């Protein structure tokens, strides 16, 4: 049975994710804030899926077929990955990284995640 605390991020993380998604909506280059939102969201099923939905919408707006398809796949696997704790830490969520590829987490995001996850 999935951990019920894996569905929603704690309020502090939710606020950070929302701020990054807002920044992406108004940025000339939306991918950097979307990637930050993705790294922050990975441990929680709903925020993780929501970020991939925003990435999917961005890929459609940019008419990027590879990214659109990649985000479609990632929307499907995001929640199960978060619920089981099987997500690639530090992955930016983009198709420029393999689905299972890990990467270093930026220091400030790592500190926030450590506090939230205990």
BAMI-652514 format. One record per residue (C-alpha): z, x, y. Coordinates in Angstrom, 2 decimals. Example, Ala and Ser with C-alpha at 12.3 -4.5 7.8 and 13.67 -1.06 7.14 Angstrom:
2
pt up->7.80; east->12.30; north->-4.50
pt up->7.14; east->13.67; north->-1.06
This chain:
118
pt up->0.00; east->0.00; north->0.00
pt up->-0.98; east->1.46; north->3.40
pt up->1.77; east->2.36; north->5.81
pt up->2.03; east->-0.47; north->8.36
pt up->2.62; east->2.10; north->11.10
pt up->-0.87; east->3.50; north->10.49
pt up->-2.60; east->0.43; north->11.96
pt up->-1.64; east->0.82; north->15.65
pt up->-0.92; east->3.91; north->17.70
pt up->2.38; east->4.23; north->19.56
pt up->2.20; east->2.99; north->23.17
pt up->2.01; east->6.47; north->24.72
pt up->-0.98; east->7.43; north->22.54
pt up->-2.62; east->4.02; north->23.07
pt up->-2.44; east->4.57; north->26.83
pt up->-4.04; east->8.01; north->26.51
pt up->-6.82; east->6.66; north->24.30
pt up->-7.46; east->3.81; north->26.77
pt up->-7.62; east->6.29; north->29.65
pt up->-10.18; east->8.42; north->27.80
pt up->-12.26; east->5.34; north->26.94
pt up->-12.14; east->4.25; north->30.59
pt up->-13.22; east->7.73; north->31.68
pt up->-16.11; east->7.63; north->29.21
pt up->-17.35; east->4.30; north->30.63
pt up->-17.70; east->5.77; north->34.13
pt up->-18.67; east->9.36; north->33.33
pt up->-22.19; east->10.69; north->33.68
pt up->-21.49; east->12.55; north->30.41
pt up->-19.31; east->10.23; north->28.28
pt up->-19.04; east->12.31; north->25.13
pt up->-16.21; east->14.67; north->26.16
pt up->-13.71; east->11.86; north->26.85
pt up->-14.90; east->10.00; north->23.74
pt up->-14.27; east->13.11; north->21.65
pt up->-10.75; east->13.45; north->23.11
pt up->-10.10; east->9.77; north->22.40
pt up->-11.30; east->10.31; north->18.84
pt up->-8.98; east->13.23; north->18.18
pt up->-6.05; east->11.23; north->19.56
pt up->-6.95; east->8.12; north->17.55
pt up->-7.52; east->9.55; north->14.08
pt up->-4.07; east->8.88; north->12.58
pt up->-4.23; east->5.13; north->13.37
pt up->-6.76; east->2.73; north->11.82
pt up->-7.47; east->0.30; north->14.66
pt up->-7.72; east->2.82; north->17.52
pt up->-9.81; east->5.15; north->15.33
pt up->-12.26; east->2.34; north->14.54
pt up->-12.30; east->1.22; north->18.18
pt up->-13.23; east->4.72; north->19.35
pt up->-16.09; east->4.88; north->16.86
pt up->-17.29; east->1.49; north->18.14
pt up->-17.33; east->2.93; north->21.68
pt up->-19.23; east->5.96; north->20.39
pt up->-21.69; east->3.65; north->18.63
pt up->-22.28; east->1.71; north->21.86
pt up->-22.81; east->4.96; north->23.77
pt up->-25.32; east->6.20; north->21.20
pt up->-27.23; east->2.92; north->21.47
pt up->-27.26; east->3.12; north->25.29
pt up->-28.55; east->6.69; north->25.05
pt up->-31.15; east->5.63; north->22.47
pt up->-30.01; east->8.32; north->20.05
pt up->-30.96; east->7.12; north->16.55
pt up->-29.17; east->9.94; north->14.69
pt up->-25.92; east->9.39; north->16.58
pt up->-26.25; east->5.60; north->16.24
pt up->-26.60; east->5.81; north->12.47
pt up->-23.81; east->8.37; north->12.23
pt up->-21.46; east->6.18; north->14.24
pt up->-22.31; east->3.16; north->12.11
pt up->-21.21; east->5.10; north->9.02
pt up->-18.10; east->6.38; north->10.79
pt up->-17.07; east->2.86; north->11.84
pt up->-17.02; east->1.93; north->8.15
pt up->-14.92; east->4.91; north->7.02
pt up->-12.59; east->5.27; north->10.02
pt up->-9.91; east->2.73; north->9.06
pt up->-9.68; east->3.72; north->5.38
pt up->-9.45; east->7.38; north->6.38
pt up->-6.64; east->6.70; north->8.84
pt up->-4.73; east->4.40; north->6.49
pt up->-4.79; east->6.94; north->3.68
pt up->-4.17; east->9.94; north->5.93
pt up->-7.49; east->11.45; north->4.82
pt up->-9.20; east->12.25; north->8.08
pt up->-10.46; east->15.65; north->9.26
pt up->-7.98; east->16.80; north->11.88
pt up->-9.64; east->17.95; north->15.10
pt up->-13.01; east->16.45; north->14.19
pt up->-14.74; east->15.24; north->17.36
pt up->-16.17; east->12.16; north->15.68
pt up->-19.75; east->13.09; north->16.59
pt up->-22.67; east->13.63; north->14.24
pt up->-22.71; east->17.25; north->15.40
pt up->-19.79; east->17.67; north->12.97
pt up->-19.81; east->16.76; north->9.30
pt up->-17.67; east->13.77; north->8.33
pt up->-15.10; east->16.01; north->6.63
pt up->-15.26; east->19.03; north->8.95
pt up->-12.00; east->20.04; north->10.62
pt up->-11.55; east->21.88; north->13.91
pt up->-8.69; east->23.19; north->16.02
pt up->-7.01; east->20.47; north->18.05
pt up->-6.85; east->21.27; north->21.78
pt up->-3.29; east->22.34; north->22.61
pt up->-2.42; east->19.46; north->24.94
pt up->-3.69; east->16.87; north->22.45
pt up->-1.89; east->18.60; north->19.59
pt up->1.41; east->18.45; north->21.46
pt up->0.95; east->14.73; north->22.16
pt up->0.09; east->14.03; north->18.53
pt up->3.05; east->16.07; north->17.27
pt up->5.43; east->14.04; north->19.43
pt up->3.90; east->10.75; north->18.28
pt up->3.82; east->11.62; north->14.59
pt up->7.21; east->13.29; north->14.52
